[in-house]
Amino acid sequence: MLSAEIITIGSELLTPEKTDTNGLWLTGKLNEIGIDVKLKTIVGDDSLRLEETIRDAVKRSDVVITTGGLGPTEDDITRTISARAIGRELVFHEDIVEHLRIRFRAWGREMPEINKRQAYVIEGAEILPNPNGSAVGMTVKIGEKFLVVLPGPPRENQPMFNNFVFQKLKEKAGEIVFRKRILKVSGIGESAIDEAIAPIYSAHKNVSTSILFNKSEVEVHLTAQGENERQADALNEEIAAKIVETLGIAVFSTSGEEMEEVVGKLLAENGKTLSVAESCTGGLICQRLTDIAGSSAYFIEGVIAYANEAKTGALNVSPEIIEQYGAVSAETAEAMAKGMRERARTDYAISITGIAGPTGGTEEKPVGTVFIGYSDEGLTKSFKIVLPGDRYLIRWRSSQAALDYLRRQILKQN
């Protein structure tokens, strides 16, 4: 398997305001053709550090891709430093200048002289056209290795990579095909999952497995290799089936779907309807459900009953229940779910009431205390969870727990 490194260039990427999206996109494309990204580096507009980074990357990796720093200004140092790092000269191309002049005139202005810097190309490089911007890219072959130099804006580097680089790297990577599969698991910790499924995936040498925690669930990433897509997919399917058999109902997705997609499919397939009553989550469950196209077939109504008056007025929760047990309680959650179901006349209703923080907690009910209610025609019940995290995470994890409980109840009834 070929190894790769991605170097994203620009001091702005070292600030909290900017995120390196190029590295993520390129990783996905390289993994698609079986090239393993071993290292990603963000380097500011610092010539010494950039030269050292490129030189070291070329020594240890088969493919090195840089993005950014190809503009016409003083801080755009990539072409100069890349050439220096691999011991090549820069060669001026008059045809690039003429092309730029034509482009600028088409835009209704003359080309600034500073843009001539973009006509310098690393000696021996293949020039990569850029119909979406002024900076050309470059591919440089160094023995059996490749240095690929791309502009920074995604609207420029993504078409450039797809049109002029991807196929070359695919041919170099060889005929082996890599296919990815993501399973999602709820209600079991990362370590317990690995202990349970390690004997399954470790028995196959042609599959790599990663187990990752993702804010409210655990993801199992399977990457199988084969002589063709069918063979790789079949291996992933075999391993996924064994994992589902081992972990059971805790596996809520075998193809990377979000929880709200899975719940929506179950409701639609069974011809059932749902309503939701939310307090501390402020409509997050409703938002997640209605993000799915076609959700009007099963999602009927949602109520954000934040104040106690809303709980009593909109959901018919008895004031005595709130006075005796509190707004954050099992009794209130159950009354909210039952009242919501009766109001909307749905098959199912779920509710949430809790303390998302950072204030409002007590010794008896600390921040993160959440009660989730559930109601169907024959059953109304609730359960309590105490969740870690900040306000955002508590709200998100609450919404996930409520949807997951609904999923489990639907599956038990079918």
N, C-alpha and C positions, 0 to 999 in steps of 0.2 A: 504494500500500500504506500502510495506517495504521501509525503508529509508537506505541510504548507504553513506559512506564517503570514499574518495580515498586519500591516503597519499603517495606522491612520495618523495623518499628520495635520497639525494645527493647534496652536496654543488655546484657541477657543474651546477645544474638546477637553481641556483640562480644567474647565470651569464648571460650576454646578448647573449652568444654564443650557449647556449643549450635551447631547448624547451621541455616541458613536453608533449610528444605525447601519453604516456601510459594512462594518465588521460582521454584524449579525447576518445581513443579507448575503454577503460573500461566503460566509461559513455554510449557510444552507445550500448554496449553489455548488460549492466544492464537495460537501458531503454527499450530494446527489450523485456525483460521479466517482465516489469512493476515494476522495482525497481527504486525508485526515488533518484537520487544522490543529496544530500542536501549540501555537502561541499567538496571542494578539497583543499588540503594543500600541499605545497612544504616545506620540512624541510631539512636543511643542515645536515652535519655530526656532529650533536650536541646532545649528549646523553640526557641532561636534557630536552631540548625542544622536542626531539622526544618522550621521555617517557611521558611527559605531554600531547602531542598531541594524542598519541595512547590511553592513559588512558581516556581522555575526549571523544574521538571518540567512544570508546566501551560503555561508559555510555549512550550516546545519540542516537546512530544509531544501526540498526539491523544488518547491514553488514559493516565491515571495511576491506578495501583492501589496503595493502601496496605494493609498488614496489621499488626494489633497495636495496642496502646495504647488499647483501648476499654473497659477494665475500670473499676471504680468507685474505684480508689485514686488518691492524689496523683500518682503517676508515670505514670498513664494520661492522656496529654496530647493524643492524636491528634485528638479531635473539636474541642477548643478551638483548637489550632494550625492544623488544616486550614481551619477557618472564617476565621481571621485571615489565612491565606496567600492566600485567594481573595477577601478583602474582604466576607465575609458575617457575619451575626450567628448566634448559636445560639438556637434556639427550644425552649422547654420544652413537652413533650407529656405531659399528665396521663394520657392513655390508655395510654402506655407504662408509667407508674408502676403503674397499676391492673393491667395485664397481669403486671408483675413481682411484685406482691403475690400474685396468684393462683398464679403459678408457685412462689413460695417456700412458700406454704401447702400446695401439693400435695407439696412436698418435706418437709413436716412442721415448718416453722419460719417465723418472721416475717421479712419483708424488712428488712435493716439500712437505716437512713436514708441511708447513704453511697451506696447503689445508685441514689438519685434522680438522681445525675449522669449515669446512662446514659439518662435521658429527654431529654437535650438533643440536638437534631438541627440540622444546618446548615440555615440558611434556604433554602427552595426545593428541598431534597433529597427524593428518593424514599426512603422507609424500606424497608429489606430485612429481613424477618422472620428470627428466629433461633430455631427450635424446639429447637436443641441447646445453647443457652447464654443468658446474660442480656443480652448486648450486641447491639443491632440494628446492621445495616450501613446504608450510605447510598450513593446514586448521585446525583451533582450534575452537571447539565449546565451547562457554561460556554461559551456560544456553540455552536460545533460540536464542542467537546471534552467529555470525560467525566472526572470524578474519582470513583473508586470507593473507598469506605472500608470495609474488611472487618475482622472480628475476627481475632485471631492464631491460636487453636487450629485445626489442620487439620480436625478433626471438626466445626467450626462454619463455617469460611470456605469449604471445598470444596462442601458442599451449597448454601450461600448463593450462591456464584458460579454453580454449575451451574443452579440453579433460577430465579435472578432477574437474572443479569447476562449470562450466556453468549449467550443468544439475542439480546439487544439489541445486543451488540457484533458478533455475526455479521451482523445486518441492516445495521449501520453499515459493516461491512467490505465489503459488496457480494457479488456473485455469484461472484467468482473463487474457485476452489477450490485449496488448496495440499495436496500430498501428499508425504510424506517416505519415503525409502528409504535404508537403511544397508548398505553393502558393507564387509566386513572382509577385510583383507589381511595375510598373514604373510610374513616373509622378505625384504621390500623396505622401504627407508627412506622416510620421509615425502616428502623432496625428490625422490627418484627416481620415486615414484609420481606426484607432481604434474607432473613433467616429461613423463612418459609419457602421462598422460590429459588434460592441459590442452587439447590440440587438440580433444578430444572434447566436453568440457563447455562450452568457450568458444564453440563453434559454435551453441549454443542460448541464446537470450536469455530464454527462459521457465523457466530452471532456475538455481538457485543451488547452489554446491558448497562444502563445507568439508572439509578433510582434517585429521584429528586423530590424534595418537598416544595410545594408551590402554594404558599399562603393558606390554603384550606384543604388540600388533598395531596396525595403522593402520586407522582408520575413514574411509570416504568417505561423507559425508552428502550426498544429493541431495534437493533440495526443488523439485518441479516445480509450476507453476501452469497451470490450464486452466479451461475453462468448466464442466467437471464432473469428477467423480472419475475416470471412465473415461479422459478425455483426459489428465489429469495422470498417472495411473498408466501410461498407454501411453508417455508421454514418459520417465518414469523407467525403464521397462522397456527402451526403446530405448537409452538411455545406459548402463544397467547392462550390457546385452549387449555393447556395444562395449568397455566397460572390461574385462569378463571376457576378451574376445577379445584384448585388448592385454596384460593382465597374466597371463593363463593360470592355472596351478594355484595361484599365490600367492593368488588370491581364494578364500577358504574359505567365505564366506557372502555371499549376495546379499539377505538379508532380515533381517539383524541377529542371526542365531543365534550362540550361543557355540560355541567350538571343541568342547566335549564333546557338544553337541547334534548337530553335524555328524558327528563321528566315530561317535556312537551310531547315527545314521541309516544311515551307510555299512555298519556292521557288521550291523545288522538287515536291510537290503535285500539283503545278500550272504549272509545266513545264517551269519555267522562269529562266533567267540567270542574273548574277550580275557581275559588275566590280566596283573597288574601287580606288579612288585617295586620297592619304593621304599626308599631310604635317606635322603638329605638332605631330601627333600620330605615325609617323615613321614606319608604317607597322603593327600596333597593330591590326587593324580590319582584315587585311588579315591573320594574325597569328591566330586570334580567329576563323575565318571561316574555315581555313584549318586544324585546330586541330580536326575538325569533320570528321570522316571517310565517304567517299563517296561525299565529297564536290565538287569534280571535275565535278559532274553532273550539278552543277549550278553556281559555282564560276569560272569565266573565266580568269580574269586578274586583277592585281593590280599594281599601279604605286606609288612609293614614290617620290613625287615631292617636295623636301625640299627647294631647291634654286629656285629663280625666273626664272632662265634660264631653269630649268626642267619643270616648269609650262608652259612656253611658248613653249618649244621644244617638250616635250612629250605629252602635253595635249592641245596644240593649244590655250592656253590662250593669248589673245591679250596683248602685252606689254603696250598698252595705258590704258587698264583696270587696270593693276597693278600700273602704274604710277599715274593714276588719283585717284583710290580708295584705293590702298595699297594691299599688299599680303594678309593681314588679313581683309577681307571685304566680304560682301554679294555677290558683283558682281564677285569677284574672285572665291568664293566657287561655284557659279552657273556655271561659265565658266569651272571650273575644272570638275564638274560633267558632264556637257554636252560634253566636250571634251573627257572625259573618256568613256562615253557611245558610242560615235561615233567611237572612236579608237577601242574598244573591240567588238562593234556591239552586245551589250547586251540589255536585256529588261529594266534593271534598272542600275543606277550608283549612288553611293553616294560619297561625298567628305568631307574632313575636312581641315580647315586651321585656325590656332589660335596661341595664345601665352601661352605656357605651363609653362614658367618661369624657374627659379626664376627671371631671368632678361628679358628685352625686353618690359616690359609694359610701357604705357604712361598714362597720365591723361584721355585721350580720349578712349584709349584701354588698360585697366589694365591687369595685368597677370590674366589668366583665361578666357579671351575673346576668344570665339570660334565661327566660322561660319560653319554650316553644310549645304552642298549642296545636292540636289536630282534632278535626271533627269530620265524621262521615255519618251516614244514616243510622248506624248502629253503635257508634263509639265516639266518645269525646275524651281526650286525655292530654297530658302534657308531660314534659320532662325538663329538667334543669341542667344547664351547663355553665361552667365558669371558664371564660375564655381569656387567654393572654393576648397582649398586643395593645396598640394604640386605638384611638376611636375608629379609624378606617378599618383596621383589621378585625376588630370586634364586630363591627357591623357586617363586614363581608363574611366572616366565618359564621355569624348567626344566620345569615341568609342561606349559606351553603348547608348548614346543619338542618334547617327547616325543609329545604328542597330534598335533601337526602332522606330525611325521615319520611316524607311523602312518597318518594320513590320506593322505599322499602315496604311501605304499607300497600302500595298498589301491587307490587310483585307478590306479596304474601296472599293477596286476594285472588290471584290469577294462577 
